[in-house]
């Protein structure tokens, strides 16, 4: 299963909560199998067979947070 990693600028629990909410919607729709949002490390990891890395990035960016594909 593809695992995608993103660097997302999140300054508070409200920021990480916004990202969590949009990813929960994708999970509820069956598009994402699982995800992890870490406010401490500013990282988001998503497992999905149905969505591309770019689709997930675009969804995260819709929250207004600066996000990019992680380089590591």
mmCIF file of the N, C-alpha and C atoms, coordinates in Angstrom:
data_MODEL
# 
_entry.id   MODEL 
# 
loop_
_atom_site.group_PDB 
_atom_site.id 
_atom_site.type_symbol 
_atom_site.label_atom_id 
_atom_site.label_alt_id 
_atom_site.label_comp_id 
_atom_site.label_asym_id 
_atom_site.label_entity_id 
_atom_site.label_seq_id 
_atom_site.pdbx_PDB_ins_code 
_atom_site.Cartn_x 
_atom_site.Cartn_y 
_atom_site.Cartn_z 
_atom_site.occupancy 
_atom_site.B_iso_or_equiv 
_atom_site.pdbx_formal_charge 
_atom_site.auth_seq_id 
_atom_site.auth_comp_id 
_atom_site.auth_asym_id 
_atom_site.auth_atom_id 
_atom_site.pdbx_PDB_model_num 
ATOM 1   N N  . UNK A 1 1  ? 0.836   -1.184 0.000  1.00 0.00 ? 1  UNK A N  1 
ATOM 2   C CA . UNK A 1 1  ? 0.000   0.000  0.000  1.00 0.00 ? 1  UNK A CA 1 
ATOM 3   C C  . UNK A 1 1  ? 0.881   1.248  0.000  1.00 0.00 ? 1  UNK A C  1 
ATOM 4   N N  . UNK A 1 2  ? 0.597   2.192  -0.890 1.00 0.00 ? 2  UNK A N  1 
ATOM 5   C CA . UNK A 1 2  ? 1.397   3.428  -0.926 1.00 0.00 ? 2  UNK A CA 1 
ATOM 6   C C  . UNK A 1 2  ? 1.245   4.244  0.359  1.00 0.00 ? 2  UNK A C  1 
ATOM 7   N N  . UNK A 1 3  ? 2.372   4.741  0.838  1.00 0.00 ? 3  UNK A N  1 
ATOM 8   C CA . UNK A 1 3  ? 2.398   5.614  2.011  1.00 0.00 ? 3  UNK A CA 1 
ATOM 9   C C  . UNK A 1 3  ? 3.001   6.938  1.568  1.00 0.00 ? 3  UNK A C  1 
ATOM 10  N N  . UNK A 1 4  ? 2.260   8.008  1.768  1.00 0.00 ? 4  UNK A N  1 
ATOM 11  C CA . UNK A 1 4  ? 2.701   9.342  1.369  1.00 0.00 ? 4  UNK A CA 1 
ATOM 12  C C  . UNK A 1 4  ? 3.023   10.162 2.605  1.00 0.00 ? 4  UNK A C  1 
ATOM 13  N N  . UNK A 1 5  ? 4.100   10.950 2.522  1.00 0.00 ? 5  UNK A N  1 
ATOM 14  C CA . UNK A 1 5  ? 4.526   11.771 3.652  1.00 0.00 ? 5  UNK A CA 1 
ATOM 15  C C  . UNK A 1 5  ? 4.581   13.227 3.232  1.00 0.00 ? 5  UNK A C  1 
ATOM 16  N N  . UNK A 1 6  ? 4.126   14.086 4.131  1.00 0.00 ? 6  UNK A N  1 
ATOM 17  C CA . UNK A 1 6  ? 4.050   15.518 3.859  1.00 0.00 ? 6  UNK A CA 1 
ATOM 18  C C  . UNK A 1 6  ? 4.617   16.318 5.023  1.00 0.00 ? 6  UNK A C  1 
ATOM 19  N N  . UNK A 1 7  ? 5.230   17.446 4.686  1.00 0.00 ? 7  UNK A N  1 
ATOM 20  C CA . UNK A 1 7  ? 5.626   18.439 5.681  1.00 0.00 ? 7  UNK A CA 1 
ATOM 21  C C  . UNK A 1 7  ? 4.519   19.489 5.694  1.00 0.00 ? 7  UNK A C  1 
ATOM 22  N N  . UNK A 1 8  ? 3.905   19.693 6.848  1.00 0.00 ? 8  UNK A N  1 
ATOM 23  C CA . UNK A 1 8  ? 2.782   20.627 6.961  1.00 0.00 ? 8  UNK A CA 1 
ATOM 24  C C  . UNK A 1 8  ? 3.050   21.586 8.106  1.00 0.00 ? 8  UNK A C  1 
ATOM 25  N N  . UNK A 1 9  ? 2.969   22.882 7.837  1.00 0.00 ? 9  UNK A N  1 
ATOM 26  C CA . UNK A 1 9  ? 3.184   23.890 8.866  1.00 0.00 ? 9  UNK A CA 1 
ATOM 27  C C  . UNK A 1 9  ? 1.934   23.992 9.737  1.00 0.00 ? 9  UNK A C  1 
ATOM 28  N N  . UNK A 1 10 ? 2.064   23.549 10.982 1.00 0.00 ? 10 UNK A N  1 
ATOM 29  C CA . UNK A 1 10 ? 0.955   23.571 11.943 1.00 0.00 ? 10 UNK A CA 1 
ATOM 30  C C  . UNK A 1 10 ? 1.488   24.188 13.231 1.00 0.00 ? 10 UNK A C  1 
ATOM 31  N N  . UNK A 1 11 ? 0.860   25.264 13.679 1.00 0.00 ? 11 UNK A N  1 
ATOM 32  C CA . UNK A 1 11 ? 1.367   25.984 14.845 1.00 0.00 ? 11 UNK A CA 1 
ATOM 33  C C  . UNK A 1 11 ? 0.596   25.696 16.137 1.00 0.00 ? 11 UNK A C  1 
ATOM 34  N N  . UNK A 1 12 ? -0.562  25.049 16.000 1.00 0.00 ? 12 UNK A N  1 
ATOM 35  C CA . UNK A 1 12 ? -1.367  24.796 17.203 1.00 0.00 ? 12 UNK A CA 1 
ATOM 36  C C  . UNK A 1 12 ? -2.254  23.580 16.984 1.00 0.00 ? 12 UNK A C  1 
ATOM 37  N N  . UNK A 1 13 ? -2.962  23.185 18.018 1.00 0.00 ? 13 UNK A N  1 
ATOM 38  C CA . UNK A 1 13 ? -3.841  22.022 17.906 1.00 0.00 ? 13 UNK A CA 1 
ATOM 39  C C  . UNK A 1 13 ? -5.003  22.288 16.950 1.00 0.00 ? 13 UNK A C  1 
ATOM 40  N N  . UNK A 1 14 ? -5.375  23.550 16.791 1.00 0.00 ? 14 UNK A N  1 
ATOM 41  C CA . UNK A 1 14 ? -6.422  23.891 15.822 1.00 0.00 ? 14 UNK A CA 1 
ATOM 42  C C  . UNK A 1 14 ? -5.965  23.597 14.400 1.00 0.00 ? 14 UNK A C  1 
ATOM 43  N N  . UNK A 1 15 ? -4.691  23.851 14.136 1.00 0.00 ? 15 UNK A N  1 
ATOM 44  C CA . UNK A 1 15 ? -4.120  23.574 12.810 1.00 0.00 ? 15 UNK A CA 1 
ATOM 45  C C  . UNK A 1 15 ? -4.115  22.074 12.537 1.00 0.00 ? 15 UNK A C  1 
ATOM 46  N N  . UNK A 1 16 ? -3.601  21.309 13.483 1.00 0.00 ? 16 UNK A N  1 
ATOM 47  C CA . UNK A 1 16 ? -3.559  19.862 13.283 1.00 0.00 ? 16 UNK A CA 1 
ATOM 48  C C  . UNK A 1 16 ? -4.974  19.287 13.249 1.00 0.00 ? 16 UNK A C  1 
ATOM 49  N N  . UNK A 1 17 ? -5.871  19.901 13.990 1.00 0.00 ? 17 UNK A N  1 
ATOM 50  C CA . UNK A 1 17 ? -7.266  19.466 13.982 1.00 0.00 ? 17 UNK A CA 1 
ATOM 51  C C  . UNK A 1 17 ? -7.924  19.670 12.627 1.00 0.00 ? 17 UNK A C  1 
ATOM 52  N N  . UNK A 1 18 ? -7.599  20.774 11.960 1.00 0.00 ? 18 UNK A N  1 
ATOM 53  C CA . UNK A 1 18 ? -8.153  21.042 10.628 1.00 0.00 ? 18 UNK A CA 1 
ATOM 54  C C  . UNK A 1 18 ? -7.681  19.991 9.629  1.00 0.00 ? 18 UNK A C  1 
ATOM 55  N N  . UNK A 1 19 ? -6.407  19.648 9.696  1.00 0.00 ? 19 UNK A N  1 
ATOM 56  C CA . UNK A 1 19 ? -5.858  18.621 8.803  1.00 0.00 ? 19 UNK A CA 1 
ATOM 57  C C  . UNK A 1 19 ? -6.485  17.267 9.126  1.00 0.00 ? 19 UNK A C  1 
ATOM 58  N N  . UNK A 1 20 ? -6.622  16.962 10.406 1.00 0.00 ? 20 UNK A N  1 
ATOM 59  C CA . UNK A 1 20 ? -7.241  15.704 10.821 1.00 0.00 ? 20 UNK A CA 1 
ATOM 60  C C  . UNK A 1 20 ? -8.670  15.607 10.305 1.00 0.00 ? 20 UNK A C  1 
ATOM 61  N N  . UNK A 1 21 ? -9.417  16.703 10.375 1.00 0.00 ? 21 UNK A N  1 
ATOM 62  C CA . UNK A 1 21 ? -10.815 16.696 9.919  1.00 0.00 ? 21 UNK A CA 1 
ATOM 63  C C  . UNK A 1 21 ? -10.925 16.368 8.432  1.00 0.00 ? 21 UNK A C  1 
ATOM 64  N N  . UNK A 1 22 ? -10.101 17.000 7.587  1.00 0.00 ? 22 UNK A N  1 
ATOM 65  C CA . UNK A 1 22 ? -10.218 16.733 6.147  1.00 0.00 ? 22 UNK A CA 1 
ATOM 66  C C  . UNK A 1 22 ? -9.782  15.309 5.818  1.00 0.00 ? 22 UNK A C  1 
ATOM 67  N N  . UNK A 1 23 ? -8.780  14.795 6.537  1.00 0.00 ? 23 UNK A N  1 
ATOM 68  C CA . UNK A 1 23 ? -8.346  13.425 6.285  1.00 0.00 ? 23 UNK A CA 1 
ATOM 69  C C  . UNK A 1 23 ? -9.362  12.411 6.808  1.00 0.00 ? 23 UNK A C  1 
ATOM 70  N N  . UNK A 1 24 ? -10.050 12.746 7.897  1.00 0.00 ? 24 UNK A N  1 
ATOM 71  C CA . UNK A 1 24 ? -11.121 11.875 8.394  1.00 0.00 ? 24 UNK A CA 1 
ATOM 72  C C  . UNK A 1 24 ? -12.251 11.764 7.375  1.00 0.00 ? 24 UNK A C  1 
ATOM 73  N N  . UNK A 1 25 ? -12.544 12.856 6.681  1.00 0.00 ? 25 UNK A N  1 
ATOM 74  C CA . UNK A 1 25 ? -13.580 12.821 5.642  1.00 0.00 ? 25 UNK A CA 1 
ATOM 75  C C  . UNK A 1 25 ? -13.177 11.862 4.528  1.00 0.00 ? 25 UNK A C  1 
ATOM 76  N N  . UNK A 1 26 ? -11.894 11.898 4.142  1.00 0.00 ? 26 UNK A N  1 
ATOM 77  C CA . UNK A 1 26 ? -11.411 10.981 3.110  1.00 0.00 ? 26 UNK A CA 1 
ATOM 78  C C  . UNK A 1 26 ? -11.459 9.535  3.608  1.00 0.00 ? 26 UNK A C  1 
ATOM 79  N N  . UNK A 1 27 ? -11.138 9.336  4.882  1.00 0.00 ? 27 UNK A N  1 
ATOM 80  C CA . UNK A 1 27 ? -11.178 7.990  5.459  1.00 0.00 ? 27 UNK A CA 1 
ATOM 81  C C  . UNK A 1 27 ? -12.612 7.476  5.501  1.00 0.00 ? 27 UNK A C  1 
ATOM 82  N N  . UNK A 1 28 ? -13.537 8.323  5.922  1.00 0.00 ? 28 UNK A N  1 
ATOM 83  C CA . UNK A 1 28 ? -14.945 7.941  5.980  1.00 0.00 ? 28 UNK A CA 1 
ATOM 84  C C  . UNK A 1 28 ? -15.483 7.595  4.598  1.00 0.00 ? 28 UNK A C  1 
ATOM 85  N N  . UNK A 1 29 ? -14.949 8.254  3.575  1.00 0.00 ? 29 UNK A N  1 
ATOM 86  C CA . UNK A 1 29 ? -15.383 7.999  2.195  1.00 0.00 ? 29 UNK A CA 1 
ATOM 87  C C  . UNK A 1 29 ? -14.714 6.756  1.613  1.00 0.00 ? 29 UNK A C  1 
ATOM 88  N N  . UNK A 1 30 ? -13.764 6.184  2.353  1.00 0.00 ? 30 UNK A N  1 
ATOM 89  C CA . UNK A 1 30 ? -13.080 4.993  1.881  1.00 0.00 ? 30 UNK A CA 1 
ATOM 90  C C  . UNK A 1 30 ? -11.904 5.265  0.965  1.00 0.00 ? 30 UNK A C  1 
ATOM 91  N N  . UNK A 1 31 ? -11.487 6.527  0.857  1.00 0.00 ? 31 UNK A N  1 
ATOM 92  C CA . UNK A 1 31 ? -10.383 6.898  -0.033 1.00 0.00 ? 31 UNK A CA 1 
ATOM 93  C C  . UNK A 1 31 ? -9.022  6.769  0.639  1.00 0.00 ? 31 UNK A C  1 
ATOM 94  N N  . UNK A 1 32 ? -9.011  6.808  1.971  1.00 0.00 ? 32 UNK A N  1 
ATOM 95  C CA . UNK A 1 32 ? -7.768  6.726  2.743  1.00 0.00 ? 32 UNK A CA 1 
ATOM 96  C C  . UNK A 1 32 ? -7.922  5.603  3.758  1.00 0.00 ? 32 UNK A C  1 
ATOM 97  N N  . UNK A 1 33 ? -6.916  4.738  3.849  1.00 0.00 ? 33 UNK A N  1 
ATOM 98  C CA . UNK A 1 33 ? -6.976  3.630  4.798  1.00 0.00 ? 33 UNK A CA 1 
ATOM 99  C C  . UNK A 1 33 ? -6.622  4.088  6.209  1.00 0.00 ? 33 UNK A C  1 
ATOM 100 N N  . UNK A 1 34 ? -5.518  4.830  6.317  1.00 0.00 ? 34 UNK A N  1 
ATOM 101 C CA . UNK A 1 34 ? -5.133  5.335  7.633  1.00 0.00 ? 34 UNK A CA 1 
ATOM 102 C C  . UNK A 1 34 ? -4.210  6.528  7.458  1.00 0.00 ? 34 UNK A C  1 
ATOM 103 N N  . UNK A 1 35 ? -4.096  7.329  8.537  1.00 0.00 ? 35 UNK A N  1 
ATOM 104 C CA . UNK A 1 35 ? -3.243  8.515  8.489  1.00 0.00 ? 35 UNK A CA 1 
ATOM 105 C C  . UNK A 1 35 ? -2.765  8.870  9.881  1.00 0.00 ? 35 UNK A C  1 
ATOM 106 N N  . UNK A 1 36 ? -1.723  9.685  9.928  1.00 0.00 ? 36 UNK A N  1 
ATOM 107 C CA . UNK A 1 36 ? -1.190  10.182 11.193 1.00 0.00 ? 36 UNK A CA 1 
ATOM 108 C C  . UNK A 1 36 ? -0.831  11.651 11.009 1.00 0.00 ? 36 UNK A C  1 
ATOM 109 N N  . UNK A 1 37 ? -1.289  12.487 11.925 1.00 0.00 ? 37 UNK A N  1 
ATOM 110 C CA . UNK A 1 37 ? -0.973  13.919 11.905 1.00 0.00 ? 37 UNK A CA 1 
ATOM 111 C C  . UNK A 1 37 ? -0.192  14.225 13.170 1.00 0.00 ? 37 UNK A C  1 
ATOM 112 N N  . UNK A 1 38 ? 1.043   14.715 13.021 1.00 0.00 ? 38 UNK A N  1 
ATOM 113 C CA . UNK A 1 38 ? 1.879   15.024 14.181 1.00 0.00 ? 38 UNK A CA 1 
ATOM 114 C C  . UNK A 1 38 ? 2.161   16.522 14.245 1.00 0.00 ? 38 UNK A C  1 
ATOM 115 N N  . UNK A 1 39 ? 1.576   17.174 15.237 1.00 0.00 ? 39 UNK A N  1 
ATOM 116 C CA . UNK A 1 39 ? 1.827   18.598 15.456 1.00 0.00 ? 39 UNK A CA 1 
ATOM 117 C C  . UNK A 1 39 ? 3.281   18.813 15.866 1.00 0.00 ? 39 UNK A C  1 
ATOM 118 N N  . UNK A 1 40 ? 3.825   17.918 16.683 1.00 0.00 ? 40 UNK A N  1 
ATOM 119 C CA . UNK A 1 40 ? 5.200   18.067 17.180 1.00 0.00 ? 40 UNK A CA 1 
ATOM 120 C C  . UNK A 1 40 ? 6.236   18.045 16.060 1.00 0.00 ? 40 UNK A C  1 
ATOM 121 N N  . UNK A 1 41 ? 6.086   17.099 15.129 1.00 0.00 ? 41 UNK A N  1 
ATOM 122 C CA . UNK A 1 41 ? 7.090   16.965 14.061 1.00 0.00 ? 41 UNK A CA 1 
ATOM 123 C C  . UNK A 1 41 ? 6.706   17.695 12.786 1.00 0.00 ? 41 UNK A C  1 
ATOM 124 N N  . UNK A 1 42 ? 5.467   18.239 12.737 1.00 0.00 ? 42 UNK A N  1 
ATOM 125 C CA . UNK A 1 42 ? 4.966   18.941 11.552 1.00 0.00 ? 42 UNK A CA 1 
ATOM 126 C C  . UNK A 1 42 ? 4.891   18.004 10.344 1.00 0.00 ? 42 UNK A C  1 
ATOM 127 N N  . UNK A 1 43 ? 4.572   16.733 10.613 1.00 0.00 ? 43 UNK A N  1 
ATOM 128 C CA . UNK A 1 43 ? 4.517   15.709 9.560  1.00 0.00 ? 43 UNK A CA 1 
ATOM 129 C C  . UNK A 1 43 ? 3.123   15.084 9.496  1.00 0.00 ? 43 UNK A C  1 
ATOM 130 N N  . UNK A 1 44 ? 2.729   14.742 8.277  1.00 0.00 ? 44 UNK A N  1 
ATOM 131 C CA . UNK A 1 44 ? 1.488   14.013 8.044  1.00 0.00 ? 44 UNK A CA 1 
ATOM 132 C C  . UNK A 1 44 ? 1.831   12.810 7.174  1.00 0.00 ? 44 UNK A C  1 
ATOM 133 N N  . UNK A 1 45 ? 1.371   11.630 7.581  1.00 0.00 ? 45 UNK A N  1 
ATOM 134 C CA . UNK A 1 45 ? 1.585   10.408 6.826  1.00 0.00 ? 45 UNK A CA 1 
ATOM 135 C C  . UNK A 1 45 ? 0.219   9.836  6.473  1.00 0.00 ? 45 UNK A C  1 
ATOM 136 N N  . UNK A 1 46 ? 0.051   9.458  5.205  1.00 0.00 ? 46 UNK A N  1 
ATOM 137 C CA . UNK A 1 46 ? -1.240  8.967  4.728  1.00 0.00 ? 46 UNK A CA 1 
ATOM 138 C C  . UNK A 1 46 ? -1.034  7.682  3.931  1.00 0.00 ? 46 UNK A C  1 
ATOM 139 N N  . UNK A 1 47 ? -1.858  6.668  4.212  1.00 0.00 ? 47 UNK A N  1 
ATOM 140 C CA . UNK A 1 47 ? -1.868  5.436  3.425  1.00 0.00 ? 47 UNK A CA 1 
ATOM 141 C C  . UNK A 1 47 ? -3.121  5.434  2.560  1.00 0.00 ? 47 UNK A C  1 
ATOM 142 N N  . UNK A 1 48 ? -2.914  5.310  1.238  1.00 0.00 ? 48 UNK A N  1 
ATOM 143 C CA . UNK A 1 48 ? -4.066  5.292  0.333  1.00 0.00 ? 48 UNK A CA 1 
ATOM 144 C C  . UNK A 1 48 ? -3.721  4.584  -0.961 1.00 0.00 ? 48 UNK A C  1 
ATOM 145 N N  . UNK A 1 49 ? -4.609  3.698  -1.383 1.00 0.00 ? 49 UNK A N  1 
ATOM 146 C CA . UNK A 1 49 ? -4.478  3.058  -2.691 1.00 0.00 ? 49 UNK A CA 1 
ATOM 147 C C  . UNK A 1 49 ? -5.314  3.786  -3.730 1.00 0.00 ? 49 UNK A C  1 
ATOM 148 N N  . UNK A 1 50 ? -6.287  4.578  -3.287 1.00 0.00 ? 50 UNK A N  1 
ATOM 149 C CA . UNK A 1 50 ? -7.246  5.178  -4.214 1.00 0.00 ? 50 UNK A CA 1 
ATOM 150 C C  . UNK A 1 50 ? -6.885  6.602  -4.644 1.00 0.00 ? 50 UNK A C  1 
ATOM 151 N N  . UNK A 1 51 ? -6.118  7.317  -3.812 1.00 0.00 ? 51 UNK A N  1 
ATOM 152 C CA . UNK A 1 51 ? -5.775  8.697  -4.135 1.00 0.00 ? 51 UNK A CA 1 
ATOM 153 C C  . UNK A 1 51 ? -4.285  8.830  -4.421 1.00 0.00 ? 51 UNK A C  1 
ATOM 154 N N  . UNK A 1 52 ? -3.953  9.771  -5.287 1.00 0.00 ? 52 UNK A N  1 
ATOM 155 C CA . UNK A 1 52 ? -2.547  10.027 -5.591 1.00 0.00 ? 52 UNK A CA 1 
ATOM 156 C C  . UNK A 1 52 ? -1.939  10.943 -4.532 1.00 0.00 ? 52 UNK A C  1 
ATOM 157 N N  . UNK A 1 53 ? -0.616  10.985 -4.537 1.00 0.00 ? 53 UNK A N  1 
ATOM 158 C CA . UNK A 1 53 ? 0.105   11.867 -3.622 1.00 0.00 ? 53 UNK A CA 1 
ATOM 159 C C  . UNK A 1 53 ? -0.340  13.316 -3.827 1.00 0.00 ? 53 UNK A C  1 
ATOM 160 N N  . UNK A 1 54 ? -0.530  13.714 -5.075 1.00 0.00 ? 54 UNK A N  1 
ATOM 161 C CA . UNK A 1 54 ? -0.948  15.090 -5.398 1.00 0.00 ? 54 UNK A CA 1 
ATOM 162 C C  . UNK A 1 54 ? -2.366  15.375 -4.925 1.00 0.00 ? 54 UNK A C  1 
ATOM 163 N N  . UNK A 1 55 ? -3.268  14.397 -5.058 1.00 0.00 ? 55 UNK A N  1 
ATOM 164 C CA . UNK A 1 55 ? -4.656  14.588 -4.599 1.00 0.00 ? 55 UNK A CA 1 
ATOM 165 C C  . UNK A 1 55 ? -4.706  14.835 -3.099 1.00 0.00 ? 55 UNK A C  1 
ATOM 166 N N  . UNK A 1 56 ? -3.942  14.049 -2.354 1.00 0.00 ? 56 UNK A N  1 
ATOM 167 C CA . UNK A 1 56 ? -3.931  14.198 -0.894 1.00 0.00 ? 56 UNK A CA 1 
ATOM 168 C C  . UNK A 1 56 ? -3.298  15.529 -0.502 1.00 0.00 ? 56 UNK A C  1 
ATOM 169 N N  . UNK A 1 57 ? -2.207  15.901 -1.171 1.00 0.00 ? 57 UNK A N  1 
ATOM 170 C CA . UNK A 1 57 ? -1.554  17.184 -0.898 1.00 0.00 ? 57 UNK A CA 1 
ATOM 171 C C  . UNK A 1 57 ? -2.529  18.335 -1.124 1.00 0.00 ? 57 UNK A C  1 
ATOM 172 N N  . UNK A 1 58 ? -3.271  18.276 -2.213 1.00 0.00 ? 58 UNK A N  1 
ATOM 173 C CA . UNK A 1 58 ? -4.239  19.334 -2.520 1.00 0.00 ? 58 UNK A CA 1 
ATOM 174 C C  . UNK A 1 58 ? -5.311  19.424 -1.425 1.00 0.00 ? 58 UNK A C  1 
ATOM 175 N N  . UNK A 1 59 ? -5.749  18.290 -0.931 1.00 0.00 ? 59 UNK A N  1 
ATOM 176 C CA . UNK A 1 59 ? -6.749  18.275 0.147  1.00 0.00 ? 59 UNK A CA 1 
ATOM 177 C C  . UNK A 1 59 ? -6.193  18.918 1.410  1.00 0.00 ? 59 UNK A C  1 
ATOM 178 N N  . UNK A 1 60 ? -4.957  18.586 1.760  1.00 0.00 ? 60 UNK A N  1 
ATOM 179 C CA . UNK A 1 60 ? -4.336  19.185 2.949  1.00 0.00 ? 60 UNK A CA 1 
ATOM 180 C C  . UNK A 1 60 ? -4.190  20.700 2.761  1.00 0.00 ? 60 UNK A C  1 
ATOM 181 N N  . UNK A 1 61 ? -3.787  21.125 1.581  1.00 0.00 ? 61 UNK A N  1 
ATOM 182 C CA . UNK A 1 61 ? -3.589  22.553 1.316  1.00 0.00 ? 61 UNK A CA 1 
ATOM 183 C C  . UNK A 1 61 ? -4.899  23.330 1.375  1.00 0.00 ? 61 UNK A C  1 
ATOM 184 N N  . UNK A 1 62 ? -6.022  22.681 1.134  1.00 0.00 ? 62 UNK A N  1 
ATOM 185 C CA . UNK A 1 62 ? -7.328  23.359 1.215  1.00 0.00 ? 62 UNK A CA 1 
ATOM 186 C C  . UNK A 1 62 ? -7.634  23.841 2.625  1.00 0.00 ? 62 UNK A C  1 
ATOM 187 N N  . UNK A 1 63 ? -6.914  23.322 3.638  1.00 0.00 ? 63 UNK A N  1 
ATOM 188 C CA . UNK A 1 63 ? -7.108  23.777 5.013  1.00 0.00 ? 63 UNK A CA 1 
ATOM 189 C C  . UNK A 1 63 ? -6.451  25.141 5.232  1.00 0.00 ? 63 UNK A C  1 
ATOM 190 N N  . UNK A 1 64 ? -5.650  25.601 4.258  1.00 0.00 ? 64 UNK A N  1 
ATOM 191 C CA . UNK A 1 64 ? -4.945  26.870 4.391  1.00 0.00 ? 64 UNK A CA 1 
ATOM 192 C C  . UNK A 1 64 ? -3.558  26.715 4.975  1.00 0.00 ? 64 UNK A C  1 
ATOM 193 N N  . UNK A 1 65 ? -3.160  25.480 5.269  1.00 0.00 ? 65 UNK A N  1 
ATOM 194 C CA . UNK A 1 65 ? -1.824  25.230 5.837  1.00 0.00 ? 65 UNK A CA 1 
ATOM 195 C C  . UNK A 1 65 ? -0.813  25.088 4.712  1.00 0.00 ? 65 UNK A C  1 
ATOM 196 N N  . UNK A 1 66 ? 0.397   25.566 4.950  1.00 0.00 ? 66 UNK A N  1 
ATOM 197 C CA . UNK A 1 66 ? 1.479   25.366 3.984  1.00 0.00 ? 66 UNK A CA 1 
ATOM 198 C C  . UNK A 1 66 ? 1.878   23.897 4.055  1.00 0.00 ? 66 UNK A C  1 
ATOM 199 N N  . UNK A 1 67 ? 1.826   23.236 2.910  1.00 0.00 ? 67 UNK A N  1 
ATOM 200 C CA . UNK A 1 67 ? 2.140   21.803 2.875  1.00 0.00 ? 67 UNK A CA 1 
ATOM 201 C C  . UNK A 1 67 ? 2.905   21.469 1.623  1.00 0.00 ? 67 UNK A C  1 
ATOM 202 N N  . UNK A 1 68 ? 3.804   20.486 1.747  1.00 0.00 ? 68 UNK A N  1 
ATOM 203 C CA . UNK A 1 68 ? 4.555   20.002 0.596  1.00 0.00 ? 68 UNK A CA 1 
ATOM 204 C C  . UNK A 1 68 ? 4.883   18.535 0.828  1.00 0.00 ? 68 UNK A C  1 
ATOM 205 N N  . UNK A 1 69 ? 5.220   17.860 -0.253 1.00 0.00 ? 69 UNK A N  1 
ATOM 206 C CA . UNK A 1 69 ? 5.631   16.459 -0.142 1.00 0.00 ? 69 UNK A CA 1 
ATOM 207 C C  . UNK A 1 69 ? 6.945   16.428 0.614  1.00 0.00 ? 69 UNK A C  1 
ATOM 208 N N  . UNK A 1 70 ? 7.030   15.546 1.609  1.00 0.00 ? 70 UNK A N  1 
ATOM 209 C CA . UNK A 1 70 ? 8.243   15.457 2.426  1.00 0.00 ? 70 UNK A CA 1 
ATOM 210 C C  . UNK A 1 70 ? 9.404   14.934 1.590  1.00 0.00 ? 70 UNK A C  1 
ATOM 211 N N  . UNK A 1 71 ? 10.585  15.466 1.846  1.00 0.00 ? 71 UNK A N  1 
ATOM 212 C CA . UNK A 1 71 ? 11.779  15.087 1.080  1.00 0.00 ? 71 UNK A CA 1 
ATOM 213 C C  . UNK A 1 71 ? 12.450  13.839 1.631  1.00 0.00 ? 71 UNK A C  1 
ATOM 214 N N  . UNK A 1 72 ? 12.093  13.420 2.847  1.00 0.00 ? 72 UNK A N  1 
ATOM 215 C CA . UNK A 1 72 ? 12.768  12.251 3.424  1.00 0.00 ? 72 UNK A CA 1 
ATOM 216 C C  . UNK A 1 72 ? 12.093  10.965 3.105  1.00 0.00 ? 72 UNK A C  1 
# 
